[in-house]
Amino acid sequence: MPLGPETDDVEITKTDARRFAFTSDTHTKAPDGSDFPQNILDAMRGADLIVHLGHIGSPGCLDRLATVAKTLACRTNLDDMTFGPLLQAEIKSGRTSSYVRLLEAGRYSIAAFQDPTKRGIGKIVNETRLAFPEGSVREILKAKFGRTPDIVAFANTHHPQILLREGVLFVNPGSPNYPGDWRKGGAGTLARLDLTGDTIEAEIIDLARPPPA
């Protein structure tokens, strides 16, 4: 199947979730997701919602994530190809139905997608970091989403990043099993987001470090 264009259509989803786990760039191959390491699932426990930002690999990876918490994903044209005949079922279920999502979580909104370059929101520098175009980032986001999201979750670099720009929090979880390079496996990173308090709390979880006692 050839890689087709990704649309900018935004799927809006209301959610009661306030604790999120974000992951991306997992590139699993086993149909049942059995090549997705258990320690990654363990690090996501306590989340109300898991959001996979694309370059999933096999839909079985999402099945494994769903054993921990409800899971939504952002498609990419690569996922459209690797899912093959399973793609239509994923779209119909709503789990992997769009390239761009806007999650409404109470008073906060979260934009979620794989590649900020394709969305016209920024560009990746040295294959690692997000850099912004000239002009107001808030206005660029508003033009894309009809509003300025409070949080933007993006990926594609395999490198984690959290930064604040014009009052918008940008979060890249990196890759949990292919850190830095999709050709090299290992313990990587994911991101957690907590909206239960008066402020937004975001952190990168380094899976190479043992969890606190």
MARLUM-518318 format. One record per residue (C-alpha): x negated, y negated, z negated; residue number from 1; residue in three letters. Coordinates in pm, whole numbers. Example, Ala and Ser with C-alpha at 12.3 -4.5 7.8 and 13.67 -1.06 7.14 Angstrom:
@x -1230&y 450&z -780&seq 1&type ala
@x -1367&y 106&z -714&seq 2&type ser
***
This chain:
@x 0&y 0&z 0&seq 1&type met
@x -153&y -339&z 94&seq 2&type pro
@x -189&y -610&z -167&seq 3&type leu
@x 90&y -860&z -119&seq 4&type gly
@x 122&y -1219&z -240&seq 5&type pro
@x 214&y -1293&z -598&seq 6&type glu
@x 509&y -1526&z -645&seq 7&type thr
@x 528&y -1817&z -889&seq 8&type asp
@x 883&y -1731&z -996&seq 9&type asp
@x 906&y -1762&z -1373&seq 10&type val
@x 1098&y -1504&z -1573&seq 11&type glu
@x 1229&y -1653&z -1898&seq 12&type ile
@x 1271&y -1415&z -2191&seq 13&type thr
@x 1412&y -1504&z -2531&seq 14&type lys
@x 1256&y -1304&z -2813&seq 15&type thr
@x 1294&y -1273&z -3188&seq 16&type asp
@x 928&y -1175&z -3212&seq 17&type ala
@x 700&y -1401&z -3413&seq 18&type arg
@x 389&y -1180&z -3433&seq 19&type arg
@x 235&y -1103&z -3095&seq 20&type phe
@x -51&y -888&z -2969&seq 21&type ala
@x -195&y -974&z -2627&seq 22&type phe
@x -406&y -746&z -2413&seq 23&type thr
@x -514&y -730&z -2051&seq 24&type ser
@x -744&y -575&z -1794&seq 25&type asp
@x -716&y -222&z -1930&seq 26&type thr
@x -750&y -49&z -1588&seq 27&type his
@x -640&y 290&z -1725&seq 28&type thr
@x -632&y 587&z -1490&seq 29&type lys
@x -462&y 874&z -1673&seq 30&type ala
@x -92&y 896&z -1579&seq 31&type pro
@x 8&y 941&z -1944&seq 32&type asp
@x -221&y 666&z -2071&seq 33&type gly
@x -429&y 915&z -2268&seq 34&type ser
@x -749&y 736&z -2166&seq 35&type asp
@x -635&y 427&z -2362&seq 36&type phe
@x -830&y 443&z -2693&seq 37&type pro
@x -633&y 499&z -3015&seq 38&type gln
@x -828&y 231&z -3205&seq 39&type asn
@x -679&y -34&z -2975&seq 40&type ile
@x -329&y 79&z -3065&seq 41&type leu
@x -420&y 76&z -3433&seq 42&type asp
@x -544&y -283&z -3404&seq 43&type ala
@x -205&y -390&z -3267&seq 44&type met
@x 3&y -250&z -3550&seq 45&type arg
@x 215&y -512&z -3723&seq 46&type gly
@x 297&y -693&z -3400&seq 47&type ala
@x 662&y -750&z -3315&seq 48&type asp
@x 585&y -769&z -2944&seq 49&type leu
@x 290&y -660&z -2731&seq 50&type ile
@x 230&y -852&z -2408&seq 51&type val
@x 4&y -703&z -2142&seq 52&type his
@x -123&y -972&z -1906&seq 53&type leu
@x -189&y -747&z -1608&seq 54&type gly
@x -445&y -526&z -1437&seq 55&type his
@x -286&y -247&z -1633&seq 56&type ile
@x -392&y 60&z -1439&seq 57&type gly
@x -135&y 330&z -1512&seq 58&type ser
@x 216&y 266&z -1647&seq 59&type pro
@x 129&y 532&z -1904&seq 60&type gly
@x -81&y 266&z -2077&seq 61&type cys
@x 238&y 68&z -2140&seq 62&type leu
@x 409&y 380&z -2272&seq 63&type asp
@x 129&y 416&z -2525&seq 64&type arg
@x 157&y 51&z -2628&seq 65&type leu
@x 532&y 96&z -2671&seq 66&type ala
@x 469&y 352&z -2945&seq 67&type thr
@x 341&y 61&z -3156&seq 68&type val
@x 586&y -218&z -3066&seq 69&type ala
@x 814&y -337&z -2789&seq 70&type lys
@x 599&y -407&z -2485&seq 71&type thr
@x 631&y -645&z -2191&seq 72&type leu
@x 383&y -689&z -1909&seq 73&type ala
@x 295&y -934&z -1632&seq 74&type cys
@x 246&y -770&z -1294&seq 75&type arg
@x -33&y -847&z -1050&seq 76&type thr
@x -70&y -743&z -687&seq 77&type asn
@x -327&y -488&z -808&seq 78&type leu
@x -68&y -336&z -1041&seq 79&type asp
@x 181&y -326&z -755&seq 80&type asp
@x -68&y -106&z -571&seq 81&type met
@x -182&y 117&z -859&seq 82&type thr
@x 171&y 180&z -990&seq 83&type phe
@x 269&y 315&z -649&seq 84&type gly
@x 610&y 487&z -652&seq 85&type pro
@x 654&y 409&z -1023&seq 86&type leu
@x 664&y 34&z -959&seq 87&type leu
@x 1035&y 7&z -881&seq 88&type gln
@x 1129&y 180&z -1206&seq 89&type ala
@x 908&y -62&z -1399&seq 90&type glu
@x 1069&y -360&z -1228&seq 91&type ile
@x 1420&y -225&z -1287&seq 92&type lys
@x 1350&y -164&z -1656&seq 93&type ser
@x 1235&y -524&z -1701&seq 94&type gly
@x 914&y -415&z -1870&seq 95&type arg
@x 687&y -510&z -1579&seq 96&type thr
@x 927&y -714&z -1372&seq 97&type ser
@x 746&y -1042&z -1301&seq 98&type ser
@x 409&y -1200&z -1230&seq 99&type tyr
@x 476&y -1500&z -1456&seq 100&type val
@x 667&y -1499&z -1784&seq 101&type arg
@x 787&y -1768&z -2019&seq 102&type leu
@x 866&y -1632&z -2365&seq 103&type leu
@x 1092&y -1839&z -2586&seq 104&type glu
@x 1010&y -1753&z -2947&seq 105&type ala
@x 1214&y -1982&z -3169&seq 106&type gly
@x 1074&y -2334&z -3147&seq 107&type arg
@x 771&y -2219&z -2949&seq 108&type tyr
@x 732&y -2124&z -2584&seq 109&type ser
@x 458&y -1902&z -2443&seq 110&type ile
@x 358&y -1893&z -2076&seq 111&type ala
@x 202&y -1560&z -1979&seq 112&type ala
@x 28&y -1450&z -1659&seq 113&type phe
@x -293&y -1287&z -1538&seq 114&type gln
@x -487&y -1536&z -1325&seq 115&type asp
@x -481&y -1913&z -1390&seq 116&type pro
@x -647&y -1980&z -1055&seq 117&type thr
@x -355&y -1825&z -865&seq 118&type lys
@x -115&y -2027&z -1079&seq 119&type arg
@x -299&y -2353&z -999&seq 120&type gly
@x -360&y -2423&z -1367&seq 121&type ile
@x -739&y -2402&z -1371&seq 122&type gly
@x -1031&y -2205&z -1239&seq 123&type lys
@x -1264&y -1947&z -1384&seq 124&type ile
@x -1625&y -2061&z -1418&seq 125&type val
@x -1906&y -1805&z -1405&seq 126&type asn
@x -1639&y -1532&z -1416&seq 127&type glu
@x -1599&y -1597&z -1789&seq 128&type thr
@x -1443&y -1930&z -1889&seq 129&type arg
@x -1139&y -2133&z -1796&seq 130&type leu
@x -1201&y -2485&z -1667&seq 131&type ala
@x -926&y -2736&z -1592&seq 132&type phe
@x -861&y -2952&z -1286&seq 133&type pro
@x -851&y -3328&z -1299&seq 134&type glu
@x -534&y -3484&z -1429&seq 135&type gly
@x -301&y -3399&z -1713&seq 136&type ser
@x -285&y -3031&z -1798&seq 137&type val
@x 49&y -3091&z -1968&seq 138&type arg
@x 194&y -3231&z -1648&seq 139&type glu
@x 55&y -2944&z -1439&seq 140&type ile
@x 217&y -2695&z -1676&seq 141&type leu
@x 543&y -2888&z -1677&seq 142&type lys
@x 555&y -2878&z -1298&seq 143&type ala
@x 507&y -2499&z -1306&seq 144&type lys
@x 739&y -2409&z -1592&seq 145&type phe
@x 987&y -2695&z -1610&seq 146&type gly
@x 845&y -2780&z -1950&seq 147&type arg
@x 506&y -2784&z -2121&seq 148&type thr
@x 457&y -2453&z -2302&seq 149&type pro
@x 308&y -2459&z -2652&seq 150&type asp
@x 86&y -2160&z -2573&seq 151&type ile
@x -60&y -2023&z -2250&seq 152&type val
@x -173&y -1660&z -2248&seq 153&type ala
@x -396&y -1575&z -1952&seq 154&type phe
@x -661&y -1319&z -1858&seq 155&type ala
@x -859&y -1185&z -1559&seq 156&type asn
@x -1208&y -1258&z -1697&seq 157&type thr
@x -1255&y -964&z -1938&seq 158&type his
@x -1400&y -1231&z -2171&seq 159&type his
@x -1198&y -1365&z -2467&seq 160&type pro
@x -1136&y -1735&z -2509&seq 161&type gln
@x -925&y -1961&z -2730&seq 162&type ile
@x -916&y -2334&z -2664&seq 163&type leu
@x -688&y -2630&z -2727&seq 164&type leu
@x -623&y -2874&z -2445&seq 165&type arg
@x -388&y -3172&z -2476&seq 166&type glu
@x -205&y -2999&z -2759&seq 167&type gly
@x -157&y -2673&z -2565&seq 168&type val
@x -320&y -2357&z -2703&seq 169&type leu
@x -481&y -2137&z -2435&seq 170&type phe
@x -551&y -1774&z -2531&seq 171&type val
@x -737&y -1512&z -2329&seq 172&type asn
@x -752&y -1172&z -2507&seq 173&type pro
@x -1036&y -1039&z -2292&seq 174&type gly
@x -1030&y -665&z -2227&seq 175&type ser
@x -1008&y -408&z -2508&seq 176&type pro
@x -1181&y -127&z -2320&seq 177&type asn
@x -1374&y -295&z -2036&seq 178&type tyr
@x -1533&y -599&z -2202&seq 179&type pro
@x -1711&y -834&z -1965&seq 180&type gly
@x -1706&y -598&z -1667&seq 181&type asp
@x -1432&y -364&z -1543&seq 182&type trp
@x -1698&y -113&z -1435&seq 183&type arg
@x -1840&y -70&z -1786&seq 184&type lys
@x -1635&y 73&z -2069&seq 185&type gly
@x -1679&y 0&z -2438&seq 186&type gly
@x -1520&y -164&z -2739&seq 187&type ala
@x -1383&y -502&z -2639&seq 188&type gly
@x -1127&y -750&z -2768&seq 189&type thr
@x -760&y -834&z -2795&seq 190&type leu
@x -571&y -1135&z -2928&seq 191&type ala
@x -318&y -1177&z -3209&seq 192&type arg
@x -73&y -1466&z -3239&seq 193&type leu
@x 131&y -1550&z -3549&seq 194&type asp
@x 420&y -1794&z -3530&seq 195&type leu
@x 569&y -1723&z -3872&seq 196&type thr
@x 421&y -2027&z -4049&seq 197&type gly
@x 424&y -2400&z -4000&seq 198&type asp
@x 133&y -2384&z -3756&seq 199&type thr
@x 31&y -2156&z -3470&seq 200&type ile
@x -229&y -1900&z -3578&seq 201&type glu
@x -433&y -1728&z -3307&seq 202&type ala
@x -735&y -1501&z -3335&seq 203&type glu
@x -952&y -1275&z -3125&seq 204&type ile
@x -991&y -923&z -3262&seq 205&type ile
@x -1335&y -776&z -3193&seq 206&type asp
@x -1282&y -400&z -3167&seq 207&type leu
@x -1655&y -337&z -3205&seq 208&type ala
@x -1635&y -456&z -3565&seq 209&type arg
@x -1495&y -226&z -3831&seq 210&type pro
@x -1163&y -344&z -3976&seq 211&type pro
@x -1180&y -515&z -4315&seq 212&type pro
@x -1154&y -282&z -4612&seq 213&type ala
***
